[in-house]
């Protein structure tokens, strides 16, 4: 039985999905900081 099947209500499933999307966003942000730090490029360009 998958975790999705173990979750009972729609609200539980909705919160579980939101946590997963939030986690993906955090991983993407940390990758962006890491790559910019490794390459020495700024995070933004004012030009």
C-alpha positions in Angstrom: 0.0 0.0 0.0 1.4 3.4 -1.0 1.5 6.4 1.3 -1.1 8.0 -0.9 -3.5 5.2 -0.2 -2.8 5.4 3.5 -3.9 9.0 3.7 -7.6 9.1 4.5 -9.2 12.5 3.8 -8.8 14.9 0.9 -7.3 17.4 3.3 -4.5 15.0 4.4 -3.7 14.3 0.7 -3.7 18.0 -0.1 -1.3 18.9 2.8 1.0 15.9 1.9 1.2 17.2 -1.7 1.8 20.7 -0.6 4.7 19.6 1.5 6.2 17.7 -1.4 5.9 20.7 -3.7 7.4 23.0 -1.0 10.3 20.6 -0.6 11.0 20.6 -4.3 11.1 24.4 -4.3 13.6 24.4 -1.4 15.9 21.9 -3.2 15.8 24.0 -6.4 16.6 27.2 -4.5 19.5 25.5 -2.7 20.8 24.2 -6.0 20.7 27.7 -7.5 22.6 29.2 -4.6 25.2 26.3 -4.8 25.7 26.6 -8.5 26.1 30.4 -8.4 28.6 30.1 -5.6 30.6 27.5 -7.4 30.7 29.4 -10.7 31.3 32.8 -9.0 28.4 34.4 -10.9 26.1 36.8 -9.1 22.6 35.8 -8.2 21.2 38.7 -10.2 22.3 41.1 -12.9 21.4 44.8 -12.5 22.0 45.5 -16.2 
